Amino acid sequence: EAGEAMAGLLEGRVIAMTGAGRGIGRECAILAASEGARLIVNDPGVNPDGSGHDDGPAAQVVEEIKKAGGEATANFADVSTMDGGESVIKTALDSYGRLDGLVNLAAVLRDRMIFNMTEQEWDDVVRIDLKGHFTTIKPAAVLMRQQRFGRIVNYSSVSGLQGNSGQANYGAAKAGVAGLTRVAARDLGRYGVTVNCIAPGASTRLTATVPQSARELRESRGIAGNTGAAARAAEEAANLRSPAMVAPMTVYLLLDEAWNINGRIFQVSGGHVGLLQDMYPPFKNIYKHGKWSLDELRALVPTQLMAGVVNPAPPPDDLEVPGR
């Protein structure tokens, strides 16, 4: 993959990528470099839960890009702080004198069911997975607004857009990324800057570390999620779950020709690329001219608004449920 001839769709562009030392980020960096982009490869080399530090992953990706004839510079900053996020952008300016694109992939997992999750587990994930987008977007936006050009690609997750049990912290952060994407797109669109988002499906170090306790708890309770037989079947299609499958759409959104795609969320998994619907307007509604009474809502919500809508985590049949 790294040895492919430079096709040049990103020739002359400088792209910064966070979390680019492994997994999807690594594949995105290598593909962008093969298209002529100069890369800032950011990765502090932490464990999936955010602990530790290792310069190796980012340095190895930079080495791989250079061996293939490309240009890249490593950055090892922790983007959960403003100083860290700003250092990624500063590295681009110091190394190449410009910044054209930003891809935010840095993320950690600290999975636990909501009734067991600690404040620290919540804070650690939200700080890196959500704030870590803001810390790079803010300084990048200042530059891109001035130069009247830029491409930003953020990374959300099905966990945040649909819900996966055992991931309250991660899901909330990733849903926040989707909201941040929509707002930043509106803030920056008039300056020739696009901001889009990808919700990936791929087997990476992160997906491999969902604690068995959470996984087993989901399965034992029949709670919907990327679990059970469906997950096992998906995992068997390992080639389709490769992180490399997600990279092309990410790089496409960095191209000049993607100038009119803005504020959008794409689900990318295997050979599937899907454009997600906006949350507004609602896809079903009931309306009256005036204030609803409780009795009217009791009559119409179950029969009209919620007709055919499935509860993703229904209580078991043998549980006594008031109102059932």
C-alpha positions in Angstrom: 0.0 0.0 0.0 2.8 2.4 0.9 4.7 1.6 -2.3 2.0 2.8 -4.6 2.9 5.5 -7.1 2.0 9.0 -6.0 -1.3 9.8 -7.7 -1.2 13.4 -6.5 -4.8 14.2 -5.7 -3.5 16.0 -2.5 -0.3 17.3 -4.1 1.0 20.3 -2.1 -1.5 19.9 0.7 -0.5 19.7 4.3 -2.8 17.4 6.4 -2.6 17.0 10.2 -4.0 13.8 11.7 -4.5 12.9 15.3 -4.4 9.3 16.5 -2.7 8.4 13.3 -0.1 6.0 14.7 -2.3 2.9 14.4 -5.6 1.5 13.0 -7.8 3.8 10.9 -5.6 6.8 11.4 -2.5 5.0 10.1 -4.3 3.9 7.0 -5.6 7.4 6.4 -2.2 8.9 6.8 -0.5 6.4 4.4 -3.3 6.9 1.8 -3.1 10.7 2.0 0.6 10.6 1.7 0.4 8.4 -1.3 -1.7 11.1 -2.9 1.0 13.7 -2.4 0.0 15.2 0.9 2.6 16.1 3.5 1.5 14.7 6.8 1.6 15.6 10.5 1.2 12.2 12.2 0.0 12.8 15.8 -0.1 10.0 18.3 1.1 9.9 21.9 1.1 6.1 21.6 -1.2 5.5 24.6 -3.0 2.2 25.4 -6.6 1.8 24.4 -7.7 3.1 27.8 -5.5 6.2 27.5 -2.6 5.0 29.8 1.1 5.0 28.9 3.1 6.7 26.2 5.0 5.5 23.3 6.6 7.5 20.5 6.9 4.3 18.4 3.6 4.2 16.5 3.7 7.8 15.1 7.4 7.5 14.3 6.8 4.2 12.5 4.1 5.7 10.3 6.3 8.7 9.4 9.1 6.2 8.5 6.8 4.2 6.3 5.6 7.3 4.5 9.2 8.5 4.0 10.3 5.1 2.7 7.6 5.4 0.1 8.9 8.7 -1.1 6.4 10.9 0.9 6.9 13.6 3.5 5.7 13.4 7.1 6.5 14.7 10.6 5.6 13.1 13.9 3.9 14.8 16.8 3.5 13.1 20.1 1.2 15.6 21.9 -1.8 14.7 24.1 -4.7 16.5 22.3 -6.9 16.5 25.5 -5.3 19.8 26.4 -5.3 23.1 24.4 -1.5 23.1 24.4 -1.5 19.6 22.9 -4.0 20.5 20.2 -2.3 23.7 19.3 1.1 21.9 19.1 -0.3 19.7 16.3 -1.2 22.7 14.3 2.1 24.5 15.2 4.0 21.4 14.0 2.4 21.7 10.6 3.3 25.4 10.3 6.8 24.9 11.6 7.5 21.9 9.3 5.7 22.9 6.1 4.5 26.5 6.6 0.9 25.8 6.1 -2.2 23.6 7.0 -4.9 22.6 4.6 -6.6 19.7 6.3 -7.2 18.2 9.7 -8.4 14.7 10.6 -9.4 14.0 14.2 -9.0 10.3 15.0 -7.6 10.3 18.6 -9.8 8.3 20.9 -9.8 6.1 24.0 -12.2 3.7 25.5 -13.1 3.1 29.2 -16.2 0.9 28.9 -18.4 0.1 31.8 -22.1 -0.1 32.4 -23.6 3.2 33.5 -24.3 2.0 37.0 -20.7 1.1 37.5 -18.9 3.9 35.7 -16.7 6.2 37.7 -16.3 10.0 37.3 -12.7 9.4 36.2 -13.7 7.0 33.5 -16.3 9.5 32.3 -13.8 12.5 32.4 -10.9 10.6 30.7 -13.0 9.6 27.7 -14.9 12.9 27.2 -11.6 14.8 27.6 -9.8 13.0 24.8 -12.7 11.9 22.5 -14.7 15.1 22.5 -12.5 17.9 23.8 -9.6 16.5 21.8 -11.6 17.5 18.7 -12.1 21.1 19.9 -8.4 21.6 20.8 -7.3 21.0 17.3 -10.3 22.4 15.4 -10.0 25.8 17.2 -6.4 26.7 16.1 -7.0 25.1 12.7 -10.1 27.1 12.2 -8.3 30.4 13.0 -5.8 29.5 10.2 -8.3 28.2 7.7 -10.6 31.2 8.1 -7.7 33.5 7.3 -6.6 31.5 4.2 -10.2 30.9 3.1 -9.7 27.2 2.6 -9.7 24.1 4.7 -10.9 20.5 5.2 -11.7 19.1 8.6 -12.9 15.4 9.1 -14.0 14.3 12.5 -14.6 10.8 13.8 -17.9 9.9 15.5 -19.2 6.4 16.2 -22.3 4.3 15.9 -22.1 4.1 19.6 -23.0 7.7 19.9 -25.4 8.0 17.0 -27.3 4.8 17.8 -26.2 3.6 21.2 -24.1 0.7 22.5 -24.6 -0.4 26.0 -21.6 -0.1 28.3 -20.3 3.0 26.5 -22.1 6.0 28.1 -18.9 8.0 28.2 -17.7 7.1 24.7 -21.2 7.3 23.2 -21.8 10.7 24.7 -18.4 12.0 23.5 -19.0 10.7 20.0 -22.5 12.1 19.8 -20.9 15.3 20.9 -18.5 15.1 18.0 -21.4 14.8 15.6 -23.0 18.0 17.1 -19.6 19.8 17.0 -19.3 18.9 13.3 -22.6 20.3 12.4 -22.0 23.6 14.3 -18.4 24.0 13.1 -19.6 23.5 9.5 -22.0 26.4 9.9 -19.3 28.6 11.5 -16.7 27.9 8.8 -18.6 27.2 5.6 -18.6 30.9 4.5 -14.8 30.9 4.6 -14.4 28.0 2.2 -13.8 25.5 5.0 -15.8 22.2 5.2 -16.3 20.1 8.3 -17.6 16.6 8.0 -17.7 13.5 10.1 -17.2 9.7 9.7 -18.7 7.0 11.9 -16.5 4.0 11.1 -17.0 0.3 11.2 -13.6 -1.5 11.5 -11.7 -3.9 13.7 -9.1 -1.9 15.5 -7.3 -2.0 18.9 -10.2 0.0 20.3 -13.0 -2.4 19.2 -10.9 -5.4 20.4 -10.7 -4.0 23.9 -14.4 -3.8 24.8 -14.3 -5.4 28.3 -15.7 -8.9 28.3 -17.7 -8.0 31.3 -19.6 -5.4 29.4 -19.9 -7.6 26.3 -21.2 -10.6 28.2 -23.6 -8.4 30.2 -25.1 -7.1 27.0 -25.5 -10.6 25.6 -26.9 -12.1 28.8 -29.5 -9.3 29.0 -30.3 -9.4 25.3 -29.5 -5.7 25.0 -29.1 -4.4 21.5 -25.6 -3.4 20.4 -22.8 -4.5 18.1 -22.8 -7.8 20.0 -23.8 -11.5 20.0 -24.2 -13.5 16.8 -24.4 -10.5 14.6 -21.1 -9.2 15.9 -19.4 -12.6 15.6 -20.6 -12.8 12.0 -19.3 -9.3 11.3 -15.9 -10.1 12.8 -15.6 -13.2 10.6 -15.6 -10.9 7.6 -12.2 -9.7 8.7 -11.2 -8.3 5.4 -14.2 -6.1 5.2 -13.5 -4.9 8.7 -10.0 -3.8 7.9 -9.2 -0.2 8.9 -7.9 0.3 5.4 -11.6 0.1 4.2 -12.4 3.4 6.0 -9.5 5.5 4.7 -10.6 6.3 1.1 -13.8 8.2 2.1 -11.8 10.1 4.7 -9.3 11.1 2.1 -12.0 11.9 -0.4 -13.5 14.5 2.0 -10.0 16.2 2.1 -10.0 16.8 -1.7 -10.6 20.2 -3.4 -13.5 18.6 -5.3 -15.4 17.9 -2.0 -15.9 21.6 -1.6 -19.7 21.4 -1.4 -20.0 18.6 1.2 -20.3 20.2 4.6 -21.8 19.4 8.0 -22.5 15.8 6.9 -22.1 12.5 8.8 -21.1 9.4 6.9 -21.2 5.8 8.1 -18.3 3.9 6.5 -17.9 0.2 7.1 -16.4 -2.4 4.7 -17.6 -1.6 1.2 -20.5 0.5 2.5 -20.5 4.3 2.5 -23.8 5.8 3.8 -24.9 9.4 4.3 -26.8 9.7 7.6 -30.0 11.7 7.8 -30.0 14.8 9.9 -31.8 14.5 13.2 -34.1 17.4 12.1 -36.7 17.5 10.8 -38.3 14.6 12.7 -39.3 11.6 10.5 -42.6 11.2 12.3 -44.7 13.7 14.3 -48.1 14.4 15.6 -49.5 18.0 15.7 -52.3 20.0 17.2 -52.8 23.8 17.3 -52.2 24.4 21.0 -51.1 22.5 24.1 -51.4 18.8 24.3 -53.2 17.2 27.3 -51.7 14.2 29.0 -54.8 12.2 27.9 -54.3 13.1 24.3 -50.6 12.1 24.5 -51.5 8.8 26.2 -53.9 8.1 23.3 -51.7 9.2 20.3 -48.1 8.6 21.3 -48.3 4.8 21.4 -50.8 4.4 18.5 -49.3 7.0 16.1 -45.9 8.5 17.1 -44.4 5.2 18.3 -46.3 2.8 16.1 -43.7 0.3 14.7 -40.9 1.8 16.7 -38.8 -0.9 18.4 -37.3 -0.5 21.9 -33.6 -1.2 21.6 -33.4 -2.7 25.1 -36.8 -4.0 26.2 -37.3 -5.5 29.7 -37.5 -9.3 29.7 -40.9 -11.0 29.6 -40.6 -12.3 33.1 -40.0 -8.9 34.7 -43.0 -7.3 36.2 -43.3 -3.9 34.4 -45.8 -1.3 35.6 -47.8 -0.1 32.7 -47.1 -3.0 30.4 
